[in-house]
């Protein structure tokens, strides 16, 4: 019997020991130009191309660490009759689709897994149904391959994020069930909807939440994570051992490429970070705020110059590298295609899109060896032979979905630094 993995995330860069991913499937194909905007896309993706690109990421991760697929985890827990009924009841009640409860209950764990991810089509029995052009009774989870957002591991707990858009809220329900019931994980889930102080203004998403150090969280606030959501997190991370620091970065509501903090700031190494310079390093109307939390109470709130300056004050100096290099046109172009969105699997070892050539060149100039994903997969290069590396994956189609390597990974355990 496989030993359960205890959730433990105390940094963004510690050596990765376990990660949850989701290979995109028919839920992506079940998108039309008409529903793309509601699905939070500006265009529809070519599934066959997106899958090939994603499999590159998956195979690289499989060389590095233990990977868990959401589809397999969900199917496992649905083998339990009680868990299956509980999850069906919650979904049909929460998303106001009681009329499909019997249909879901009749399914095998495998078929039910498909339905909960890929959606349940409308049975067109009336002219009204036909004219509404709503093809699904239960919408497909078009964004689920961005596994970062629905839940966030913070130290030894998992925060079940309350997503900003209804189209994504079922992702959080599924992740909570997996962490609560799958024997592969040992953790405690924290769901804001179960709090006595819950209110409907509370939203947060994992792309906005970075664990910089055991006592430091970086959180973006904008269209996806509300100030009320950050206040909730502050109350829930109480510690009698030491004060906690939350560095909050305000984000623009538009353009859509700024939806999360990790689209403009990610950590690469003990002392290095990737930033979108115009927002993070230059004076703007978007504030950087340092909060100190002690025993669940905010004891200090002060505006600061930028994230790196606060980290330096806290004994964690980081050198910023610029997404897109030095030219503003390249910065804007590559940030749009997730050029700042890197995923660290060990200190100084990261994964990102090869299409962002100016960003990759900037890293190479600063000591990062560039390794192509296919060479890593085919054992033409050995990652451990290098001190600092950036593994480049194809991203012509995946990037059009609005996220990068960090967005597509939900780490559950890292070694302490």
N, C-alpha and C positions, 0 to 999 in steps of 0.2 A: 504493500500500500504506500502511495506517495505521501511524503511528509508535507503537512500544510505549511504554507508560506505566511510568516507574520509580516503584515504591512508595516513598513518603516521608511519614511522619506524625510530626511533632514537636510537635504540640499537639492540643487538642480543638476549637480555635476558628479556626485558620488558614483562609483562603479555600479552599473545597473545589474540587478539580480533577478528582476521580474518585471514584465510589462504586458499590459492588455492592449490588444489591437482588434480591428475589425476590417476584414477584407471587404471592400464594397461589392454589393451584389445587385439583385434585381430591384432593390429599393431605389438605386440610382437610375436604373433604366425606366422605372415607373414615374418619370418626370416628363412633363410636356411644356412647351413654351408658355401655355396658359397658366400653369400652376408653379412655374419656376420661381417667380417673385415671392409667392407665399411660402415656398420651400427655402427661401433666403439665398437663392442663386440669381445671378444676373444672366446666366446662360445655362443650357443643358449640357451635361457631360457625355462623352462617348465612353460607355462602360467598358468596352473591350480594351481600349487604350488605357483608361484609368486603372483597370485591374492589372494590366501588365506592369505599369509603373509602380503600383502598390506592392505587387509581389516582389519587386526589387527590394523595397523597404523591408518587407517581411523576411525575406531571405537573409538580408544583412543582419537584421535583429536576431534571427535564429542562430547566426554565427557567434553572436555576442552574449546572449542571455536566454533565459527561459521566457517563451512567449505564450500568452493565453489568448485564444480567439473568443470574442463575445458570443458568437453563434454556438460554439461548442459548450461554453459555460452555461448559457441559457438553456440549451437542450438538456444538460445534465440536471439542473435543478427542477426542470419540468417533469422529470421522471418521478419526482415525489408528488403524490396525488394531492396532499394538503397544500404544498407550495403552489402547485398548478392552479388549484381552485382559488387560493388567496390572491394570486397575481391576476387571474382573469377577473375576479370580482373588483379588484382595485382599478384595473384599467377600464372596464366597462362602466363603472360608476364615475370615475374621475373624468373620463372623456365623453361621458353621456352617450354611450352606445349600448344600452342594455339589450337591444334587439339582436345583437350578435353573440350574446353570452353563450347560448346553446351551441352555436356553430363552433365557437372556440373550444368549448368543453369537450366536444366530440373528437377533436383532433388528437393525433399522436404527438408526443413531445417534439418530434422532428418537424411535423407539419405546423404545429402551433408556433414553434420558433420562427419558421418562415413567415407566418402571418403577422406575428408581433413586430417583425423587422420590416418586411416587405409590404405590409398593408393588407387590408381586407377589401376587395372590390365591392362596389355597390351592386346589388341585384336590381337591374332596371326592369321594373314591373309596371311602371306608369309613365305617361307622357311627361309628368312633372319631373320624375327622376331623370328622364332622358334629356330634357331641356336644361336642367341645372348644370350639366356637364361637370359634376363632381364625381369623379370616377371611383373614389374610395370612401367606404364607410369608416375605416380606420386608416389614416394616412400612412404612407410609407415613411420610414425614417431616413430620408435622403442624406442627412448629415451625420449619420452614426459613425462613419469611418473617421470622423474627427473625435476620437474617443477621449480626448483631453477634457472636453467641456462638461460632461454630465456629472462627473465626480472628481474629487481632488484628494489625494492622499497627503495628509499633513501630519508629520511625525507618525504616531501609531494609529491614527484614526482616519476615517474616510468621510469627508464632507460630501453629502449628497446635494449637488448644486440645484438651485431652483432656477431653471432656465428662463430667459427673458421672453422667449416666443413659444406659444402653445405647440407649434409644430414639432418642437424638440423636447417637450417635457416628458414624453414617454421614455426617452432615453434614460432619464434619471431614475424613473420607476424601475426599469429593468436593471440598472446598475446597482440600485439599492438591494433588490432581490438577490442578485448574484453575490454581493458582499455579505448579506445576512445569512444566506442559506448554502452557498457552495462550500464544500469541505476543504477546498484547496487554499482558503484564506482564513487568517486569524486577524480580526480587526473589530473596531467598534464604529458603526455608522452614526453620523450626526445629520439629521434632516431638519432644516429650518421650519418646515411645516408642522413638526411635532413640538415646537417651542411654544411656551405660554405667551411669549412676546411676539409671536409671528404676526406679520401684517402683509398685505398683498403687494407692498412696495419693495419687499425683499427679493432681489434677484442677484445671482452670481453665476459665473461660468469659469471653467477651469483654465481657459486661455488667458484669463485676467489674473490668475493666482500663481505666483512663483515662490517657492520655498528657497530663499537665498541662503539661510543658515537656520539652525535649530530654533534660534530666537528671533529670526527676521523673515517677515513675509513681505513680498512686493505685490501690490494689487492695483490693477487698473480700474478706473471707474468711467463709464460712458454709456453707450447704448445697451450693453449687456449686463454689466455689474453696477448695481445702484449703491448710493451712499448708505442706504438702509441695509443692504446686503453686507457691506463692509462692517457696519456697526454690529450686525449679528455675528460675523466671524470674530470680531474683537471680544464679544462676550463669551464666545465658546472656546477660546484658546487660552483660558486662564491657566496660570502656572504659579505655584508657590515657590518654585526654585529660583526663578529669575524673571525680570521684566521681559515682555515681548515687544518687539518693534514692528510696526506696520508702516511701510512706505507706500503712500497712495499716489498714483499718477493719473491726473485727469486726461481723458482722451477725447478727441473730436468726435462728434456724432457722424460726420461724413469726412472723407469718403469711406466706403465700406471696408477698405483695406485696413482701417484703424480699429476694427471692432474689438480687438483684444490687446492687452499689454504685450503679449508675446509676438505681436506683429510689428512692434517697434523696439522691443528690448528682450534679449535673451542672454543668459549666462553661458559662457563657453569653457571656463577654466577657473581655478582658484582666484585668479586676478585679472580675468579678461571677460569682456562682454561685447555683444553686438548691438548696435543702436541705430535707429533712424535719426540721424543727427538733427534735422530741422525741428523735430518735436522734443527730443530728449535733452539735447545739449544747448540749444539756443533759447534765448528769452522769448517766451510765448505767453499767451493768455491762459494756457493750461497749466495749472499749478501742480507742484510736487509737495506733498504734505507728509510730515513725519509724526506718527502717533506712537505714544508709549502706553502699553496696556499692562496693568498690574492687577492680578486676581480678578480678571474679568471686567475691570473698570479702566476707562481711558483717563490717564492722569496728565497727559500732555498732548497738545496738538500745535504744531508749528509748520509754517511754510518754509521750504528750502529751495535752493537753486536748481538741483536736479538729482536724479537717483544716484549717480556715482558719488556725488559729494556727500550724501547722507551715508552711503555705505562706507566711505572713507572715515567719517566721524565715528562709525561703529566698529572700526578696526577691520574692515573688509575692503581695502582699496581695489578698484578694478579699472583696467585700462580699456577705454571704449574703442572698438573698431567700427568703421562706418559702413553700414549697408549701402552698396552701390559705389563705394569709394568716395572720392573727393568732389566729383561733379554733381550738381544738384539734379540735372536731368536724369542721370543714371541712378541716383538715390531714389528719386520719385518712381522711376520705372521698376526698379528691382524690389522696392518695398511693396509695390502693388502686387508683385508675384511672390510674396512671402520671403523676400531676401533677408529679412532679419530673424526669421523663424527657424532657428537651429535647435536640434535636440542633442544634448550631451549624454553620452552613454558611459563616460568616464572623464576625469579631469583632462581637458585639452583634447578630447576625442569627440567629434561631433558629426552629425548628419545634416545635409541640406540639399537644396535643388541645384543641379549643375547649370541650369539655364541662367542663373544669376552670376554671370561671368565676372563682373566688376567686383562683386562682393567676394567671390572665391579668390580672385586675384589679390584682393586686400589681405585676406587671411594668409595666402601663400607668401606674400611679402613679409608677413610677421611670424614666419616659422612653422606654419601649418602645411604638412605634406598633403597633396591632393591625391586621393585614391578613388578610382571609379568603382561604383557598386559592383559591376559585373566582374571586376578583377578580384574583389574581396570574395564574392560568391564562388568564383571558380578557383579560389586558392592561389591565384597568381601573385597576390601580395598577402603578407601576414600583418595584421593590425598591430600586434604586440612588438613588431620590429621598429615601430615609430613612437616618438615621444608625444607629438601633437599631429593630429590628422583631421581632415574633413573628408568624409565619404560622400561623394556626390551621386544622387539618384536622379533618374529621369523625372521631369515634372511638367511636361508641356500640357498635360490634361489635368492632373491632380491640382496644380496651382490655380486652375480656373475655378475650382471649387471654393477657393478662398482660404486656404491654409497650407501649412508646410509640415515638416517632419515633427516638430513639437506638437502641433495640433493633432496629429494622427497617432500619438502614443500616450498611454496613461500608465506611467511607471508606478509600481506598487512596492518595490523594495530597492534600496541602494545601500551600498556599503558606507559606513561612516568615513569621512575624510580625515 
